[in-house]
Amino acid sequence: MAVPQSKTSASRRGMRRAHDHLDSKSLAQCANCGATKRPHHVCQQCGHYKGRAVLNKTAGE
C-alpha cells in the first residue's frame, strides 16, 4: 500500500490547489436596455434575448 514518506506541507498543498478556485461570472450588457446580464441568457430587466422580446415585462414588475 502506498504511504507518503513525510507530511505534505501547507505550502505544497496550497500550490497543488492553486487552480481549484471559483472563476468570477462573466457578464455582458443587454443591447436593449443596457443592464448587466449573463451572456446567452434572457435579460431579467427587459425580457429581451438576441434583439427580440421573449418575456412580457411590464413597467411595474
N, C-alpha and C positions, 0 to 999 in steps of 0.2 A: 504494500500500500504506500502511495506517495505521501511523504510527510515533509513539510518545509524544514530546512536546516535551521533557520532562525526567523525571528519575528519580522514581519513586514513593517517597516517604519511608516509613520503617518505621512511623511513626505512622499515616499514611494507610492503609497496607496492613493494619495491625493493626485499624483501625477498620472496614475492609471485612470482615475476618474475625471480627468480634466475635460473630457468631451461629453460627459454624461449630463450636462446642464440642459435646461429647457431653453429653446430658442424663443425670442420675442415674436409675437404675432406680426405678420406683415399686414400693412394697412394700405388702402387705396382711397381715392377721393371719388365720390359719386359725381358722375358727369352731369346729372340733372340738378341736384341741389347743393353739391359741394361738401356734403357731410362725409365724415370719415367712416369707412366700412371695410369689411374683409373683401379681398379680391374674389371674384366669381361667386358672390353672394348678393341676394336682393338687399337693396338699401332699406334699412329699418325706418328711416325718416320719411322718405317719399314713396317707397314701394316700387322703384324703377329697377330694371335689370336690362343691360345692353340696350339702353335707349328707349325702352318701352315700359309702360306701366303694367306690372304683373300683380300688384296688390292694390286694393282700393283703400287709400289712406285719405281720411278727411282732415280738415284743419284741427278738429277737436281731439283727435287721437294722439 
